[in-house]
Amino acid sequence: MNNSLKVRSINELFGERFHIPSYQRGYRWTEKQVTDLLEDVWHFGNTPQSHEIGKDKPFYCLQPIVVKQNDREEWDVIDGQQRLTTIYLILKNLEGFIDGSTKNFGKIEYETRKESEHYLKSIVEADKDANVDYYHIYNANKTISEWFANKANNGFSSARIKFLTPFLEDTKVIWYQVNDGTEAIDIFTRINIGKIPLTNAELVKALFLKQGNFDKGGISNIRLKQIQISSEWDKIESVLQDDGFWHFIYQGNKKYSTRIEYIFDLMKGKNPNHDPHYTFYEFHKDYLQDTDKEKATDRLWLSIKKYFQTFEEWFKDREFYHLIGYLITSGYSVSTLIAESKNYTKTEFKERLRSKIKGVVNYSSDDLDELDYNDRIKVKSILLLFNIQTILSNKASNIRFPFDSYKKEDWDIEHIRSVKSDMLKATSKQRRHWLETVLEYYTGKTEVKEQEKEIPNLKAEDKAFAENILVLLLQEKIAEDEFLKLYEDILQRFEENNEPDNINSISNLTLLDASTNRSYKNAVFPIKRKTILENDMKGTFIPICTKNVFLKAYSNKLDGVMFWQKKDAKDYLQAIKTTLKPYLKS
């Protein structure tokens, strides 16, 4: 029987049963794609031709839906499941305005994503972040709901009713029914190989799940193999969706919609100069080398699992995690590390990693004396290793450095003792914020009224500073001369009025996340200390060495706990040198 092509209205899809095969990706439509469809249907419904009657009446046409009937009299959706799911969600939002609605829109079932099938029926906000499918389904449904609400707010009180006929009767899909013996996955690959939305990962998955790969054992063997690979695929992708795992092994700017593709790219050595579908073509070449397609599938899928299992082994081993995490963060080739790991025992490979880190550092103890704020990249790398080695030195601890936070939150280096010259050229807004942090430090309160109540209870010296600060803050525009006078007095109070020559030295720098840094920019040491400790108690991850700095744990003599002095900086630098000794040149 020849393949058939026709158009079918949304109404005519009611009662059909749709099956989403295992090789299909999950739902991924964006807010813009959903809104564009709604707006197109809405605008078509408001055109004069939409009110015509007769068989030649114009209609709004959607992209093709390619289907093939399976042995259970369901339609295997080869292409168009994104559109079908969106149609289902729109109908879900029209329930109560038409009889049956989604109840009569047949059934959408997934071969391996059973949880997504369930979520599609009962969309719960609390579960939206459980996996990628839920996230996109929830956002699409929310977009549709809000779109109808906005139409109602703009004077279309019966927006849903007005939308019904154009959508149900005048919106049609191109229905392409495959009736010949061509395999569904072959059609899926041919349709999508040139389309931007499909990734290498999806094409590789279609290649692995091709029915012809497993035709030796009959239909039961085919389904068993397809479900096995799909289930294992989903488990790998689920682990990769954990940001803690992902940012441990990944360093780059590419946004992978399907993170398993990163593993494929690594395995095939894809680089930015390669064809977009280079990875898929390389896997396809692998298939051509073996006439036994089931054997080829087993061999290739096993190699992928082993590659991923290497990452899992590294992630679980605390020492591997930190050594490899540092090298990857420093730009070291992940695929090179994978290849080299096969040539050594675990103990040998760990020594190899330490040797590589020594090459990354490439500094002697004396070289560290010359590092300063202008060497930001190098200083950041040294302080990162200082934290990592400090964690590794405590073998009884379970603390792990959060590479996900480090990479996502734009961590940077920060001065321990404030830089006076920065405040002298600060904006009015920055100066006001600086005064607010000092007043909060003195009173322990954030609200002005509460601060005013607290000031009389302060000891004399602190009370005088707090009162002067409050006077300036109540001014609409802070007078520059008054600010500078008070600023100098406060610096003198905290022994920061004389800026040392080594203010930008690594001995006065520490690692910190951007949000904490911004919250107290250029504050005096005790205010930074207070902020750091408060954030630590709230659960914000503070690098262990940064916390130690503000606790003055590296200072040989613990005096003047509220001041960062020259001897503290000297002791801190010595602690860095001692900790990093295994990685420094002789």
C-alpha positions, 0 to 999 in steps of 0.5 A: 500500500502506498503512503498517503498524505492528507490534511486533518483538523484537530477535531478529526484527531480525537479518538486516535491513539498515539504512541511515542517510540523510545527513540523520540526526545522529550517535549522541548517547545519553548514559550515563544513557540507555544505563544506563536502557535496560539497567536497564529490561530487567534489571528486566523480566527479573526480574518474574514476568510475564516468565516467562509463556509463550504468545503473549500473554506481556508484553514490554518495549516500546521507542520506535518505529523508523520505516523505509521500504524503499529501492530497494536493499531496505534499511531507510532509518531515518527515526526510531530510529537512536539506539535501533538503534545502542544495540541493536547495542552491547549485542549487541556486548557479548553476543558469545560468549554467543549465536550470531552476536550483532552478526554476524547483526544485519544491517548498519548503514551510513551514507550519509555517515558511513562512518568512524562505521560502521567505528568501530562495528565496531571500537571503539578507545579511542585514537580516541575523541576523533577526532570527536563520533560516536566519542566518544559511541559509545565512551562508550556501549560503555564504559557497557554493558561496565561495567554488565555488570561491575558486575552480575557484581561484585554476585553475578550472575556470569552477568549476560550470560546472565541478560540474554539472553532478556529482551533478545532475545525479550521486548524489542520495538520498535514497527516503523512501516513507511512504504509510501506515496509520502511522502518519508522526509525529510518524515516525519522532519521531521514526527515530530521537529519537536516533540521536544526532542532534535532541534535547528534544525540537524538540521531545517534539514539535513532541509529542505536534503536533501529529495528533492523539492528535486532531482527534475529530474535523476532519482535520480542527481542527487538522490543527488549533491546530497544527498551533496554538501551532507552532505559539505560540512556535515560538513566545516564541522562538523569545523572548528567542532569545533576549539576554537581556531576555535570559541572565536575566533568564539563567546562565550556559554553555550549548549552547541551539540551541533551547532555549525553551528547557531550559524551558522544562529542568527547568520544569522537573528538568533535571540535568547533570546526567540524560539521554540526552532525559530525558526531552522528556521522562518525557513529554511523561509520562505526556501524558500517564497519560491522555487517552484524548490526546487533553486534555493532550496537552492543559494542558501541553502546557498551563503549558509551556506558564504559566512558560514562562509568569512568566519569561515575568512578571519578565522581565517587572517588573523593581524590579523583573528584578534586584532582580531576575537577581542578584540571578540567576547571583549568582547561585540561582536556577531558578526553585526554584524561579518559584516554590516559586513565586506561594506561595506569592503575588508580594509584599511578593515575593519581600520581599522574594527575598530581604531576599534571597539576604541578605543570598547571601551577608552574610556580616556585614558592618565591614566585607566589610572592610576586603574584598580585591582583593584576594576575587575576587568572593565575591568582584564582587558579592558585586559590582554587587549588589552595582550597582543594588541597586543604579539603583533600588534606583532611581525609576524615572529612566528607567535604567536597568542593562544589565545582557547580557553584564555582562555575555557575556563580562567577566566583572571583578573587576578593581583597581581605583588607579593603582597598582605600583608593577604590572608595575614594573614586566610588559613586554616590550610590556605592558610598551610601551602601558602604555607610549602610553596611557599617551602620548595620555592623554597629547596630545589628539592625537593617531597618532605619527605625530599628537602628535609631532605637539601637544607637543609644545603647551602644558604647560611647565610641561606637555610638558617636560613629553610628550617629554620624553615619545616620546623619549622612544617610538621612541626607538626600545627597551625601556631601563628599567632604563629610563622607571622606572625613567620616570614612577616614575616621572609620578606617582609622578606627579599624586600623585600615587608614594606612594602606600597605604596599602589598594591598594587591598581593596574594597575601591579601586576596581570597576566593569568594562567590560573586553574590557575597562579594557584591554584598559587602564590596570594599567593606572594612575587615570586621564587616566582611568577617561578619558577612562571611560568617552569617552567610556560612550559618545560612548555608551559603557555601563559603570556601574553607580557606576563605572562612579560615582567613576571616576566622584568622585561623592562619595567624600564628598570634590571635590578637586583634581579631577584628583587624587584618594586619601585616603579620596576618597577611604574612602568615596567610601567605606562608599557609598557602605555600605550605599547603601547595608545596607538593605542586610548587617547583623546587 
